[in-house]
C-alpha cells in the first residue's frame, strides 16, 4: 500500500514539474532539484518524462510475461495428458504466475497493470480449477 501511495506521489510531482516546465524551464529545474533534495525518491530521473517511459516499458514487460505464462499454462490445460503427468513444469509455471501477480499488485491502480493482473488472475483461476478437477479425479 505504501508503494502505491509513493507511485501516486511521484505522479503528482511529475505533473507539477511538467506543468511548470511548460511555463518556465528554470523554475521546473529548481522544483526538481528541491524534490531531489527533499527525498531520494524524487530524483530527477524518476520525475522526468523518462520515468514515465520506463513505466511504459515495465508495463509492456508485464504484458509480455503474462502472455508467455498464459501460453504455457494453456498448453498444459489443453493437453490430453493430465497436468499431473508433467506436474513439475505446470506447478513451476503457476508459481511464476503467482509471483508475478504478487510483484505487480501494488501497482494495480494503473489501468494497464490492473488489466494485466485481472487477466493473470483469470489464468490462475483456470489453472486452479483444472488442478482441482484432476485431484478430485485421483481421489475418486
N, C-alpha and C positions, 0 to 999 in steps of 0.2 A: 504494500500500500504506500509506503514511503517513497518507493521508486516511482510510482505513478504520480504522486504529488510533485516529485522532482522533475519529471518529464513535463508536467503542466507548467511548472515554474520556468523551466527552460524555454518552453514555447512562448510564454508571455514575455520573457526577456528578449527572445529573438524578435518578437513582434515590435517591442519598444525600440530595439536597436535598428530594425529595418525601417520603421516609421521615421525615426529621427534621421536615418541615413538618407531618406528621400528629400529632406529639407536642408540638412547641414551635415556633411561628411565628418567634419572635425568634431561636432557635438556627438555624433554616433560613436566615433572612435573613443571619445572621452567617456561616454557611458559604458562602452565595452570594457575600457580599462578599469573603471570603477567596479563593474560587476566582477571582473577578473580578480581584482584586489580583495573584494569582499569575501569571495568564497571560491575555492578551486573548481567547483562545479560549473562556474561561469567563465570558463576560458573563452578566448576569442574564437577558438576553433569550434567549440560547442554552440556558440551563439551565432555564428556566421551562417550564411546560406549553405556552406559546405556541410555543416551539421545536419541540415535538412536533407541534403543529397545523401549523406551517409545513412540517415534513417530510411530513405527510399531504397538504398542498396540492401540494407538489413531486411526490410520487408520483402524485397524480391528474393533474398536468400531463404526467408521463412517460407514463402510460397513454393520455392523450388524444393525445399526439404519436405514439405507436406505432400507435394506432388509425387516425389520419389517414394516416400513411405506409403502413400496411397497405392501406387503401382505394386509395391512389394506385398503389401497386405492383401490387395485384390487378387494377386497371383495365388497366394496361399488359400484365400477363401474360395476362389473359383476352381481350384484344383479338385480333381476327382478324389484324390487322396485326402485322408483326414489330416487336419493340421497337427495332430499328434504324431504323424509319421515323420514330420520334419519340425518337431516342436521347438528345438533349439533356435532355428532360424526364425520361426514365427514369433516366439517369445522375445527374441532379441530385437526384432523389428517393432513389436508392440512396446517394448521397454524404451526404445529410441523415440517412439511417438509420444509416450507419456512424458519423457524427459523434455521433449520439445515443447509440449503443452505447458509444463511447469515453468520452463525457462521464459516463455513469452507471455504468460498470464498477466504479469504486472503491467504490460503494455496493451492490454485488451481493449482499452478505451479508444485506441486508434481504430478507425473503420477497417482498414486493410488487414491489420493484425487481428482484429476481432473476427472478421470473416474467415481468415485462415484458421484461427483457433476453433471456430464453430465447425468448420469442415473437418479439422483434426479430431474434434470430439465425436463427430458423426462416424468417422472411420474407426475410432476406438470403440464406439458402441457396437459397430458391426463385428469387429474382431471379438469383443467380449461375448456377443450373442452366439457366434459360431463356436467359440471355445466352450461356452456353457452347454450348447446343444451336444457337442461331442463328449463332454464329460458326463452328461446325463445318459447318453447312449452307452458309454462304457460302464456306468454304474448299473444300468438295467441289464 
